[in-house]
Amino acid sequence: MPVFNAMPYLAASVESVLSCGLPLELVAVDDGSTDGSSKVLARMAQADARITLLRHDANEGLVSSLLDGVVASAAPLIARLDADDVCRSGRLEHQYAAMLDDPDLVLCWTDYERIGLADEPLGIVRSPRSHEAAVLALSNGNAILHSSVMMRRSALDLVGTYSAEAYPAEDYDLWCRLLSVGRGRGLPIVGVGYRVNPAGISQRNIELQAEAAANVRQTQRQRLGRPGVEPRGVLRRLGDVRRRAGVAADEARRHSNATDEVYREAARQAFLVVAKLPKLVRWMMVISRLPRAMPVLLRGRGIARH
């Protein structure tokens, strides 16, 4: 669990892992937090010997924290959770059983529920079930939530762990490499509460993540013998932009008493990247998003929609 300024969600996130019935070690890497996260981690580590606490004196970044966490982990199976997400009851037990049952399984993931800043449900996201479906899905984008995975350490030793060059798509890059040497499986359970946090890395690095994901996607397609799927990059970032637009629309919808400023900011964030896309892609995105975005657009104009 990499941690950087994860208040006020940190304690609940840690407790959601420790409530698991399996013998485990929680390696928490405090990446130079300045918001009180360090004190919370120190207090919880003192109270529970299952927590191994590492601390960076200054912020070194997500990949550095992930790498340090993997090195410090002693177990043959490594699971992930971000410090503002929630591990659902039974998730780790189900993944552990699946990994024990199939020695060829190197990566196991689950469905997840998107939750807001106040834990309000924003919808369940289904993930690929089979190895074959996941490999194909990864040629179009990252279809596996980082916080939902359990990995086999021996496979990490074989392909290497997180790559700084792939940041901020380091997880997407790792899934592709792992599934090239072993089997993957998606469990039909909601294993994680994934927090839609405007302050999170995914929301702060939209354009950088889109470019990094495009590079990983192209490598995965070459691995599958499909190098020419994106003519001149026209559709390169459509999937990423559509997801960001959806997040912005969800954020606006969650504020039932939102002011005009909230709607304007949501729209600005959604269309910052869109404006830079080719005209054809912009029209494709607008058409595909209209049914979902219409309630927000109408409310923003003061029109009730039932």
Secondary structure as GFF3:
##gff-version 3
##sequence-region A 1 306
A	DSSP	beta_strand	2	3	.	.	.	ID=ss1
A	DSSP	alpha_helix	10	18	.	.	.	ID=ss2
A	DSSP	beta_strand	26	31	.	.	.	ID=ss3
A	DSSP	alpha_helix	37	47	.	.	.	ID=ss4
A	DSSP	beta_strand	51	56	.	.	.	ID=ss5
A	DSSP	alpha_helix	62	72	.	.	.	ID=ss6
A	DSSP	beta_strand	77	79	.	.	.	ID=ss7
A	DSSP	beta_strand	86	87	.	.	.	ID=ss8
A	DSSP	alpha_helix	91	101	.	.	.	ID=ss9
A	DSSP	beta_strand	105	115	.	.	.	ID=ss10
A	DSSP	beta_strand	121	125	.	.	.	ID=ss11
A	DSSP	alpha_helix	131	138	.	.	.	ID=ss12
A	DSSP	three_ten_helix	146	148	.	.	.	ID=ss13
A	DSSP	beta_strand	150	152	.	.	.	ID=ss14
A	DSSP	alpha_helix	153	159	.	.	.	ID=ss15
A	DSSP	three_ten_helix	164	166	.	.	.	ID=ss16
A	DSSP	alpha_helix	170	178	.	.	.	ID=ss17
A	DSSP	beta_strand	183	195	.	.	.	ID=ss18
A	DSSP	alpha_helix	201	204	.	.	.	ID=ss19
A	DSSP	alpha_helix	206	223	.	.	.	ID=ss20
A	DSSP	three_ten_helix	231	233	.	.	.	ID=ss21
A	DSSP	alpha_helix	238	254	.	.	.	ID=ss22
A	DSSP	alpha_helix	260	274	.	.	.	ID=ss23
A	DSSP	alpha_helix	279	300	.	.	.	ID=ss24
###
